[in-house]
Amino acid sequence: MDVKCRRLEGKVAVVTASTQGIGLAIAERLGLEGAAVVISSRKQKNVDEAVEGLRAKGITVVGAVCHVSNAEQRKHLIGTAVKNFGHIDIVVSNAAANPSVDSILEMKESVLDKLWDINVKASILLLQDAAPHLRKGSSVILISSIAGYNPDAALTMYGVTKTALFGLTKALATEMGPNTRVNCIAPGFVPTRFAGFLTTNETIRNELIERSILKRLGSVEDMASAAAFLASDDSSFITAETIVVAGGTQSRL
């Protein structure tokens, strides 16, 4: 990717779940625009490989193992950013889970707990740790989903947790303003490993494409572009908003 604009020079970004898919694309784009990036994953091997790949592209990056439901690992991730760079300007909360395709009324309590813990509560707890280190003019970006508007059959409770992020965005924007802006991105369907059970099924894939006015699935680069905009001063008067990046797929609660 040829990114000539370096809107994020001198800024420090923390991106969770960022060694593959949308998270990695966001970390790369922020880095190419000049930010120092702190990436994370549940596995050290994934962190090491992603750091190596990003450094090969000239990006200033460090990594940390972080399962977002683990309090010590969350604190370590924020500590890694502060230890290496002194402060934080951008937090992208991207980690998510969808451990079951059961209907809501058939879903086990342990699965419900995991969905809420990772998809909603972890973002709150991560920001509790990060908030003291955020500089004036900082930006928080929560990654939701088009499923927050339209929970598909295999994504029912996952979709509900992603709907919750719309409300969380507005609540946090009020609490964290005026020094920190808080916004949300609702990606459409992107052929990543996370969404592979949908996008690799030809019938389902075609149905998803038909829902889009642009008649295609999204790309990780589409999501990274939106994140870079929200992280930059180009969006300095935008907060408490959700940007839907889904090619015109219906998005109304």
C-alpha positions in Angstrom: 0.0 0.0 0.0 1.4 3.4 -1.0 0.5 5.8 1.8 2.0 9.2 1.1 0.1 11.0 3.8 1.6 10.8 7.3 -1.2 12.3 9.3 -0.3 10.3 12.4 3.4 11.3 12.8 4.4 11.4 16.4 1.4 9.5 17.7 1.2 6.2 19.5 -1.4 3.6 18.7 -2.5 0.5 20.6 -4.5 -2.0 18.6 -5.9 -5.2 20.1 -6.2 -8.5 18.1 -3.9 -7.1 15.5 -1.7 -9.9 14.1 -4.1 -10.8 11.3 -7.2 -9.7 9.4 -8.8 -6.3 10.1 -6.7 -5.6 13.2 -3.4 -6.2 11.4 -4.5 -4.0 8.4 -5.4 -1.2 10.8 -2.1 -1.5 12.6 -0.2 -1.4 9.3 -2.2 1.6 8.0 -1.7 3.6 11.2 2.0 2.7 11.1 2.4 3.7 7.5 0.8 7.1 8.3 3.5 7.7 10.9 2.2 6.3 14.2 4.3 4.1 16.5 2.1 1.0 16.9 1.7 -1.5 19.7 0.1 -4.7 18.5 -1.2 -7.8 20.4 -2.4 -11.3 20.0 -3.1 -14.2 22.3 0.0 -16.1 21.0 3.6 -15.0 21.2 4.3 -16.6 17.8 1.7 -14.5 16.1 3.0 -11.3 17.8 6.6 -12.0 16.7 5.6 -12.7 13.1 3.4 -9.6 12.8 6.1 -7.4 14.4 8.7 -8.7 12.0 6.4 -8.1 9.0 5.5 -4.6 10.0 9.1 -3.6 10.7 10.0 -4.8 7.3 7.7 -2.1 6.0 9.5 0.6 8.0 6.9 0.8 10.7 7.9 1.5 14.3 6.2 -1.3 16.2 6.4 -3.4 19.4 4.1 -6.3 20.4 2.7 -7.9 23.5 0.7 -11.0 24.2 -2.7 -10.0 25.3 -5.9 -12.0 25.8 -8.3 -9.1 26.3 -10.3 -11.0 29.0 -7.0 -11.3 31.1 -6.6 -8.3 33.4 -2.8 -8.8 33.8 -2.3 -9.1 30.1 -4.4 -5.9 29.4 -2.3 -4.0 31.9 0.9 -5.4 30.3 -0.3 -4.2 26.9 -0.9 -0.7 28.1 2.4 -0.8 30.1 4.3 -1.9 27.0 3.0 1.2 25.1 3.9 3.6 27.9 7.3 2.0 28.6 8.3 2.2 25.0 6.7 5.5 23.9 5.7 7.4 27.0 2.0 7.9 26.2 -0.9 6.8 24.0 -2.8 8.8 21.4 -4.9 6.1 19.7 -6.7 3.0 21.0 -8.4 0.6 18.6 -10.4 -2.1 20.4 -10.7 -4.8 17.8 -10.8 -8.1 19.7 -14.0 -10.2 19.3 -15.3 -13.7 19.7 -18.2 -15.7 18.3 -17.8 -19.1 19.9 -21.2 -20.5 19.0 -23.8 -20.4 16.2 -26.6 -21.5 18.5 -29.7 -19.5 18.8 -30.0 -17.1 21.8 -32.5 -19.2 23.6 -30.3 -22.3 23.2 -27.0 -20.7 24.1 -25.2 -21.9 27.2 -24.5 -19.4 30.0 -20.8 -19.9 29.7 -20.9 -18.9 26.0 -23.0 -15.8 26.8 -20.5 -14.8 29.4 -17.6 -15.2 26.9 -19.4 -13.1 24.3 -20.0 -10.2 26.7 -16.6 -10.5 28.4 -14.6 -10.2 25.1 -16.9 -8.2 22.9 -18.0 -5.6 25.3 -16.6 -5.7 28.8 -13.0 -6.0 27.7 -13.2 -2.7 25.8 -14.3 -1.0 28.9 -11.6 -2.5 31.1 -8.9 -1.8 28.5 -9.9 1.9 28.4 -9.9 2.1 32.2 -6.2 1.1 32.0 -5.4 3.3 29.0 -7.3 6.5 30.0 -4.6 7.9 32.4 -2.1 7.7 29.5 -4.2 9.3 26.7 -3.0 12.7 25.6 -5.2 15.6 24.7 -6.6 15.1 21.2 -6.5 11.3 21.5 -8.9 9.0 19.6 -10.6 5.8 20.7 -12.0 3.5 18.0 -14.3 0.6 18.8 -14.7 -2.1 16.1 -18.3 -3.3 15.9 -20.0 -5.0 13.0 -22.8 -4.7 10.5 -24.2 -7.6 12.5 -24.9 -5.0 15.2 -27.7 -3.7 12.9 -28.7 -7.0 11.3 -27.9 -10.1 13.4 -27.8 -13.0 11.0 -28.9 -16.5 12.1 -25.4 -17.6 12.9 -24.5 -14.3 14.5 -27.4 -13.6 16.8 -25.9 -13.0 20.2 -22.6 -11.8 18.6 -24.7 -9.2 16.8 -26.4 -8.2 20.1 -23.0 -7.6 21.7 -21.9 -5.5 18.7 -25.1 -3.5 19.0 -24.1 -2.7 22.6 -20.9 -1.1 21.2 -23.0 1.6 19.5 -24.3 2.7 22.9 -21.0 2.3 24.6 -19.4 4.6 22.0 -21.9 7.4 22.8 -21.6 6.9 26.5 -17.7 6.9 26.5 -17.6 9.9 24.1 -19.5 11.9 26.8 -17.3 10.7 29.6 -14.0 11.1 27.7 -14.6 14.3 25.9 -13.5 16.9 25.2 -9.9 15.7 25.3 -10.6 12.3 23.8 -12.8 11.4 20.9 -14.6 8.1 20.8 -16.0 6.6 17.6 -17.0 3.2 16.2 -16.6 1.4 12.9 -19.2 -1.2 11.8 -17.5 -3.3 9.1 -19.5 -5.1 6.6 -18.6 -8.7 5.8 -14.9 -9.1 5.0 -13.3 -12.4 3.9 -11.0 -12.9 6.9 -10.4 -16.1 8.9 -12.8 -14.8 11.6 -15.7 -14.6 9.0 -14.6 -17.5 6.9 -17.5 -19.8 7.9 -19.7 -17.3 6.1 -17.6 -15.9 3.3 -16.2 -19.2 2.0 -19.7 -20.6 1.6 -20.6 -19.7 -2.0 -24.3 -19.4 -1.4 -23.9 -17.2 1.7 -21.2 -15.2 0.1 -23.4 -14.4 -2.9 -26.2 -13.4 -0.6 -23.9 -11.0 1.3 -22.7 -9.5 -1.9 -26.3 -8.9 -3.1 -27.1 -7.0 0.1 -24.3 -4.5 -0.8 -25.1 -1.6 -3.1 -21.5 -1.9 -4.4 -22.0 -5.6 -5.0 -18.8 -6.8 -3.3 -17.5 -7.8 0.1 -15.4 -5.4 2.0 -11.6 -5.6 2.4 -9.4 -5.2 5.4 -7.9 -2.2 3.7 -11.4 -0.6 3.6 -11.6 -0.9 7.3 -8.1 0.4 7.9 -8.8 3.5 5.8 -11.8 4.3 8.0 -9.7 3.7 11.2 -6.9 6.0 10.0 -9.4 8.8 9.3 -11.0 8.5 12.7 -7.5 8.3 14.4 -6.3 11.5 12.6 -7.0 15.2 13.1 -9.0 15.0 9.8 -11.9 13.8 12.0 -11.2 16.3 14.9 -14.9 17.3 15.1 -16.3 13.8 15.0 -17.1 11.9 18.2 -19.8 9.6 19.5 -20.5 8.3 15.9 -20.5 5.0 14.2 -19.2 4.8 10.6 -20.7 1.9 8.7 -18.2 0.6 6.2 -20.4 -2.0 4.4 -20.8 -0.9 0.8 -24.4 0.3 1.4 -25.7 -2.8 3.2 -28.8 -1.8 5.2 -27.8 -0.5 8.6 -30.7 0.8 10.7 -31.7 -0.2 14.2 
